[in-house]
């Protein structure tokens, strides 16, 4: 999991710098300390999926929260449910095609 944490942390750092924000100002925006932002960027802590912190970081950095989930190697619960439905319908369609062939 450390690899994906490093990946999202590096992405957050890059986007923070792109916007010209300091770790302190980003921390202030999302109600965490500068030190915690540093730990996130270094991949030392994970951000829980669907957490208020992940949503706040996305908002503060003008990012899509779903993009952050994907970059961290996981999907939010609502996307997983939708994906399961899509896969189920796709498989049912494949079975119907085989039967009618």
C-alpha positions as CSV (number, residue, x, y, z in Angstrom):
1,X,0.0,0.0,0.0
2,X,3.0,2.3,0.5
3,X,3.5,2.5,-3.2
4,X,0.0,3.9,-3.9
5,X,0.3,6.2,-0.9
6,X,3.5,7.6,-2.4
7,X,1.8,7.9,-5.7
8,X,-1.2,9.9,-4.4
9,X,1.1,11.9,-2.1
10,X,3.3,12.9,-5.0
11,X,0.3,13.9,-7.0
12,X,-1.1,16.0,-4.2
13,X,2.3,17.7,-3.8
14,X,2.5,18.4,-7.5
15,X,-1.0,19.9,-7.6
16,X,-0.4,21.9,-4.5
17,X,2.7,23.4,-6.0
18,X,1.0,24.0,-9.3
19,X,-1.5,26.2,-7.5
20,X,1.3,27.9,-5.5
21,X,-0.1,26.8,-2.2
22,X,2.2,26.1,0.8
23,X,1.7,23.0,3.0
24,X,0.5,25.3,5.7
25,X,-2.2,27.0,3.5
26,X,-3.4,23.6,2.2
27,X,-3.5,22.3,5.7
28,X,-5.5,25.3,6.8
29,X,-8.0,24.8,3.9
30,X,-8.6,21.1,5.0
31,X,-8.3,21.6,8.7
32,X,-5.1,19.5,9.3
33,X,-1.6,20.5,10.3
34,X,1.3,21.3,7.9
35,X,3.0,18.3,9.3
36,X,0.1,16.0,8.4
37,X,0.1,17.4,4.8
38,X,3.8,16.6,4.7
39,X,3.1,13.0,5.9
40,X,0.5,12.6,3.2
41,X,2.8,13.9,0.5
42,X,5.6,11.6,1.6
43,X,3.3,8.6,1.7
44,X,3.6,8.1,5.4
45,X,-0.1,8.1,6.1
46,X,-3.1,6.8,4.1
47,X,-6.2,8.9,3.4
48,X,-9.3,6.8,4.1
49,X,-11.4,6.3,1.0
50,X,-14.5,8.5,0.8
51,X,-13.2,10.5,3.9
52,X,-14.0,14.1,4.4
53,X,-10.3,14.8,4.2
54,X,-10.0,13.3,0.7
55,X,-13.0,15.3,-0.4
56,X,-11.6,18.5,1.1
57,X,-8.2,17.9,-0.5
58,X,-9.8,17.4,-3.9
59,X,-11.8,20.6,-3.4
60,X,-8.9,22.7,-2.2
61,X,-6.7,21.5,-5.1
62,X,-9.5,21.8,-7.7
63,X,-9.4,18.1,-8.4
64,X,-12.0,15.4,-9.0
65,X,-12.2,13.2,-5.8
66,X,-12.8,10.1,-8.0
67,X,-9.4,10.8,-9.7
68,X,-7.8,10.8,-6.2
69,X,-9.5,7.5,-5.4
70,X,-8.2,5.9,-8.6
71,X,-4.7,7.2,-8.1
72,X,-4.7,5.7,-4.7
73,X,-5.7,2.4,-6.2
74,X,-9.2,2.1,-5.0
75,X,-12.7,3.1,-6.0
76,X,-15.3,4.7,-3.8
77,X,-18.1,2.4,-2.7
78,X,-20.7,3.9,-4.9
79,X,-18.5,3.4,-8.0
80,X,-17.8,-0.2,-7.0
81,X,-21.6,-0.9,-6.7
82,X,-22.2,0.7,-10.1
83,X,-19.3,-1.2,-11.6
84,X,-20.7,-4.5,-10.3
85,X,-24.0,-3.7,-11.9
86,X,-22.3,-2.9,-15.2
87,X,-20.3,-6.1,-15.2
88,X,-23.5,-8.1,-14.3
89,X,-25.4,-6.6,-17.2
90,X,-22.5,-7.1,-19.6
91,X,-22.2,-10.8,-18.6
92,X,-25.9,-11.4,-19.0
93,X,-25.7,-9.8,-22.5
94,X,-22.8,-12.2,-23.4
95,X,-24.8,-15.2,-22.3
96,X,-27.8,-14.1,-24.4
97,X,-25.5,-13.6,-27.4
98,X,-24.1,-17.1,-27.0
99,X,-27.6,-18.6,-26.7
100,X,-28.9,-16.9,-29.8
101,X,-25.7,-17.7,-31.9
